[in-house]
Amino acid sequence: MLFAQEGAKLTFEGGSAAVSTLITFLLGIGIVFVGLIALILIVKLRGAIMSKVNAKKAAPVPEPQKAEPVQEGDRGEIIAAVSAAIATVMGENVGGIRIVSFKKVD
Protein backbone atom coordinates (compact mmCIF):
# COMPACT_ATOMS: atom_id res chain seq x y z
CA MET A 1 0.00 0.00 0.00
CA LEU A 2 1.43 3.34 -1.03
CA PHE A 3 -0.29 5.48 1.58
CA ALA A 4 -2.23 4.89 4.77
CA GLN A 5 -4.45 7.04 6.92
CA GLU A 6 -3.62 7.28 10.60
CA GLY A 7 -6.32 9.13 12.46
CA ALA A 8 -6.62 12.49 10.72
CA LYS A 9 -3.20 12.43 9.06
CA LEU A 10 -2.35 10.97 5.68
CA THR A 11 1.07 9.38 5.64
CA PHE A 12 3.00 7.70 2.86
CA GLU A 13 4.43 4.27 3.65
CA GLY A 14 7.51 2.67 2.27
CA GLY A 15 8.67 5.68 0.30
CA SER A 16 10.53 8.86 0.57
CA ALA A 17 9.69 12.47 -0.02
CA ALA A 18 10.46 11.93 -3.71
CA VAL A 19 7.59 9.47 -4.05
CA SER A 20 5.12 11.79 -2.38
CA THR A 21 6.34 14.67 -4.54
CA LEU A 22 5.92 12.54 -7.66
CA ILE A 23 2.38 11.58 -6.66
CA THR A 24 1.49 15.22 -6.01
CA PHE A 25 3.01 16.23 -9.34
CA LEU A 26 1.14 13.55 -11.30
CA LEU A 27 -2.16 14.37 -9.62
CA GLY A 28 -1.70 18.07 -10.38
CA ILE A 29 -0.81 17.50 -14.02
CA GLY A 30 -3.68 15.03 -14.39
CA ILE A 31 -6.21 17.48 -12.97
CA VAL A 32 -4.94 20.28 -15.22
CA PHE A 33 -5.19 18.14 -18.36
CA VAL A 34 -8.65 16.89 -17.45
CA GLY A 35 -9.73 20.51 -16.95
CA LEU A 36 -8.24 21.60 -20.27
CA ILE A 37 -9.89 18.74 -22.12
CA ALA A 38 -13.22 19.64 -20.51
CA LEU A 39 -12.80 23.28 -21.61
CA ILE A 40 -12.00 22.22 -25.17
CA LEU A 41 -15.09 20.01 -25.31
CA ILE A 42 -17.30 22.79 -23.89
CA VAL A 43 -16.02 25.32 -26.44
CA LYS A 44 -16.48 22.90 -29.36
CA LEU A 45 -19.99 22.00 -28.20
CA ARG A 46 -20.96 25.64 -27.83
CA GLY A 47 -19.52 26.41 -31.29
CA ALA A 48 -21.57 23.63 -32.84
CA ILE A 49 -24.73 24.85 -31.12
CA MET A 50 -24.14 28.47 -32.13
CA SER A 51 -23.44 27.57 -35.76
CA LYS A 52 -26.77 25.72 -35.94
CA VAL A 53 -28.60 28.66 -34.35
CA ASN A 54 -26.94 31.16 -36.71
CA ALA A 55 -27.74 28.99 -39.72
CA LYS A 56 -31.42 29.14 -38.85
CA LYS A 57 -31.37 32.92 -38.34
CA ALA A 58 -29.38 33.71 -41.49
CA ALA A 59 -31.48 35.56 -44.02
CA PRO A 60 -30.53 35.89 -47.67
CA VAL A 61 -28.50 39.03 -48.27
CA PRO A 62 -29.90 41.21 -51.03
CA GLU A 63 -27.52 42.07 -53.83
CA PRO A 64 -26.19 45.62 -53.63
CA GLN A 65 -27.56 48.01 -56.18
CA LYS A 66 -25.08 49.40 -58.64
CA ALA A 67 -24.55 53.13 -58.53
CA GLU A 68 -25.55 55.08 -61.57
CA PRO A 69 -22.64 56.66 -63.42
CA VAL A 70 -22.23 60.36 -62.71
CA GLN A 71 -22.59 62.61 -65.69
CA GLU A 72 -19.76 64.98 -66.54
CA GLY A 73 -21.98 68.07 -66.19
CA ASP A 74 -22.41 67.54 -62.42
CA ARG A 75 -18.75 68.26 -61.61
CA GLY A 76 -19.54 71.22 -59.35
CA GLU A 77 -22.00 69.17 -57.33
CA ILE A 78 -19.45 66.38 -56.94
CA ILE A 79 -16.79 68.80 -55.69
CA ALA A 80 -19.29 70.30 -53.23
CA ALA A 81 -20.25 66.86 -51.91
CA VAL A 82 -16.61 65.79 -51.55
CA SER A 83 -15.77 69.07 -49.81
CA ALA A 84 -18.64 68.60 -47.37
CA ALA A 85 -17.59 65.01 -46.63
CA ILE A 86 -13.96 66.02 -46.03
CA ALA A 87 -15.03 68.91 -43.81
CA THR A 88 -17.25 66.60 -41.76
CA VAL A 89 -14.50 64.04 -41.24
CA MET A 90 -11.89 66.67 -40.37
CA GLY A 91 -14.31 68.63 -38.17
CA GLU A 92 -13.66 71.91 -39.97
CA ASN A 93 -15.76 74.47 -41.79
CA VAL A 94 -16.37 73.83 -45.50
CA GLY A 95 -15.06 77.31 -46.32
CA GLY A 96 -11.64 76.32 -44.95
CA ILE A 97 -11.19 73.51 -47.47
CA ARG A 98 -9.90 74.13 -50.98
CA ILE A 99 -9.86 71.32 -53.52
CA VAL A 100 -7.02 71.97 -55.97
CA SER A 101 -7.59 69.15 -58.46
CA PHE A 102 -10.24 66.55 -59.07
CA LYS A 103 -9.61 63.64 -61.44
CA LYS A 104 -11.79 60.72 -62.44
CA VAL A 105 -10.24 57.33 -61.70
CA ASP A 106 -11.32 54.27 -63.68
C-alpha positions in Angstrom: 0.0 0.0 0.0 1.4 3.3 -1.0 -0.3 5.5 1.6 -2.2 4.9 4.8 -4.5 7.0 6.9 -3.6 7.3 10.6 -6.3 9.1 12.5 -6.6 12.5 10.7 -3.2 12.4 9.1 -2.3 11.0 5.7 1.1 9.4 5.6 3.0 7.7 2.9 4.4 4.3 3.6 7.5 2.7 2.3 8.7 5.7 0.3 10.5 8.9 0.6 9.7 12.5 0.0 10.5 11.9 -3.7 7.6 9.5 -4.1 5.1 11.8 -2.4 6.3 14.7 -4.5 5.9 12.5 -7.7 2.4 11.6 -6.7 1.5 15.2 -6.0 3.0 16.2 -9.3 1.1 13.5 -11.3 -2.2 14.4 -9.6 -1.7 18.1 -10.4 -0.8 17.5 -14.0 -3.7 15.0 -14.4 -6.2 17.5 -13.0 -4.9 20.3 -15.2 -5.2 18.1 -18.4 -8.7 16.9 -17.4 -9.7 20.5 -16.9 -8.2 21.6 -20.3 -9.9 18.7 -22.1 -13.2 19.6 -20.5 -12.8 23.3 -21.6 -12.0 22.2 -25.2 -15.1 20.0 -25.3 -17.3 22.8 -23.9 -16.0 25.3 -26.4 -16.5 22.9 -29.4 -20.0 22.0 -28.2 -21.0 25.6 -27.8 -19.5 26.4 -31.3 -21.6 23.6 -32.8 -24.7 24.9 -31.1 -24.1 28.5 -32.1 -23.4 27.6 -35.8 -26.8 25.7 -35.9 -28.6 28.7 -34.3 -26.9 31.2 -36.7 -27.7 29.0 -39.7 -31.4 29.1 -38.8 -31.4 32.9 -38.3 -29.4 33.7 -41.5 -31.5 35.6 -44.0 -30.5 35.9 -47.7 -28.5 39.0 -48.3 -29.9 41.2 -51.0 -27.5 42.1 -53.8 -26.2 45.6 -53.6 -27.6 48.0 -56.2 -25.1 49.4 -58.6 -24.5 53.1 -58.5 -25.6 55.1 -61.6 -22.6 56.7 -63.4 -22.2 60.4 -62.7 -22.6 62.6 -65.7 -19.8 65.0 -66.5 -22.0 68.1 -66.2 -22.4 67.5 -62.4 -18.7 68.3 -61.6 -19.5 71.2 -59.4 -22.0 69.2 -57.3 -19.5 66.4 -56.9 -16.8 68.8 -55.7 -19.3 70.3 -53.2 -20.2 66.9 -51.9 -16.6 65.8 -51.5 -15.8 69.1 -49.8 -18.6 68.6 -47.4 -17.6 65.0 -46.6 -14.0 66.0 -46.0 -15.0 68.9 -43.8 -17.3 66.6 -41.8 -14.5 64.0 -41.2 -11.9 66.7 -40.4 -14.3 68.6 -38.2 -13.7 71.9 -40.0 -15.8 74.5 -41.8 -16.4 73.8 -45.5 -15.1 77.3 -46.3 -11.6 76.3 -45.0 -11.2 73.5 -47.5 -9.9 74.1 -51.0 -9.9 71.3 -53.5 -7.0 72.0 -56.0 -7.6 69.1 -58.5 -10.2 66.5 -59.1 -9.6 63.6 -61.4 -11.8 60.7 -62.4 -10.2 57.3 -61.7 -11.3 54.3 -63.7 
